[in-house]
Amino acid sequence: MGNTSKYYGENGIHRVPLWRIGGFALNNTATNLYLMMMGYVSFYLMGFVGVAMVTASSFSMMMRIWDGVTDPFVGFLVDKTNGKFGKNRPFMIIGNAILCVSSFVLFHVTHKLPENTTLRFAFFVVVSAIYYLGYTCQCVVTKSAQSCMTNDPKQRPMFASFDGVYNTVLFALIGIVYANFANQYKDVGSYASTQFFHAIWVFTAIVSALFTAIAVFSIAPKDRPEFFGTGKPSKIGLKDYWETLKGNRAIQMLVVSASTDKLGAQARTSAVSVAMFACIAGSTLLQGKVNAVTTIPSCIITFAAISILATRLGQRKAMLVGSIGGLFTNALLALLWLFGDPTTMTSDPATGALNWGFFLTAYVILVVIYSGFQGISGNIVIPMTADCADYEVYRTGKYVPGLMGTLFSFVDKMVSSFAPMIAGVVFSMVGFKDHNPIEGDPVTRELLIGVVFLAYGVISIGLICNLIAMKFYPLTKEKMEEIQAEVAAIKAKAAQEA
């Protein structure tokens, strides 16, 4: 095993320096940057392609389904790959390159085509299909590489700790950066201007490439056969996808949990956030100011919650705690928006200056508390896929992390693909058929109820599904200790036969 042996302990447990887990977690952040940029695609489609609200929302659903369809194919390739540069790193680099180039074409070429809605929309769909192929390549690795990074049950959840903090910072930073871009180009169309989309593309492409480079460097020592489940390649065929999904109860329950969570999280699209702060609260810049206040405490509580609960209780119990707490805080946030006065959050809508009255204080406290619970339930599913992959080795003797990750992603994306359409349908039902709610639009009771449902209602349904799924999830902390011991025996046997 060369210089990798220093990371091995008794019972076949292998660890990795903590900083490498933190560095590799940036791979997910790199793809989330593109995911958030594409959250504004409905503004571009309605502003430059000429499609209606429901069509723009349906496009996002259609592309999400395509994204899911490509998952099994890419996962199959990952499991078949074991070259000079490892199993995972080639897909990270190729995926990010495709994302960069295809997204540039989407937002810099489409509006220069002849003013024909059908032509522009068809072009946008074709290039988007290529874009999502790159997205799949890089995303698959986030899950498939979990099992080779570490199999220590106390260290594995630390990925979720870093990922939760990164996502908290990312959502806060994007809110500030994008709102400032929109305000800067207010005179030429705000969120629906070529200048805005060029600015967010440049920001996304540079930062995502940097994060990808760090992630590639961080995983390099562990992207080797010595750290792959059985210690040797597994022969798999396409039929293994069906057999795994049919026989692996752990991945079945994790798919139910994660897909419904993702549906809820993505139902709160960028357009919903704009509707909450720019339209209902009355200031485009307000969201960025509020996020600036909540980011640091949210990061602290997210990191602490996952690090303490998941490492001590095990990942299954941590998911239960996060889901119950999330349900409670979501209910309070929904009541606050429905019966409070969000316009009191700012004393000056033009600048988004914060006004520390009851509403803003209560909102900030609840958001910080919710971030800890959501950090557990929303981020722990990624290292839990590694447990499912180890369970498959235990169950069948096959190490198929790409298959496991893509089975998870395929169903997850099929379900969550409906999120943008849900948002579009709700907006249409409350009177916004041709554009998303922005600052200056009339605020009706129907709009408020619709936005609260999208922001807090759909995710609460997902959290309830978590509780049901975890009741049947077999990988308790004690079961994982048994599994790791058995996997170590399988690996030792494979080493003797080599």
Secondary structure, DSSP 8 states (H G I E B T S, - for coil): -GGGGGGB-GGG-B---HHHHHHHTHHHHHHHHHHHHHTTHHHHIIIII---HHHHHHHHHHHHHHHHHHHHHHHHHHHH--BTTBSSHHHHHHHHHHHHHHHHHHHHHGGGS-S-HHHHHHHHHHHHHHHHHHHHHHHHHHHHTHHHH---TTTTTHHHHHHHHHHHHHHHHHHHHHHHHHHHTGGGTTTSSHHHHHHHHHHHHHHHHHHHHHHHHHHGGGSSGGGSTTSS-----THHHHHHHHH-HHHHHHHHHHHHHHHHHHHS-HHHHHIIIIIISS-TTHHHHHHHHHHHHHHHHHHHHIIIIIHHH-HHHHHHHHHHHHHHHHHHHHHHHHHS-GGGGEEETTTTEE--SHHHHHHHHHHHHHHHHHHHHHHTHHHHHHHHHHHHHHHHS---HHHHHHHHHHHHHHHHTTHHHHHHHHHHHTT-SSS---TTS---HHHHHHHHIIIIIHHHHHHHHHHHHHHS----HHHHHHHHHHHHHHHHHHHHH-
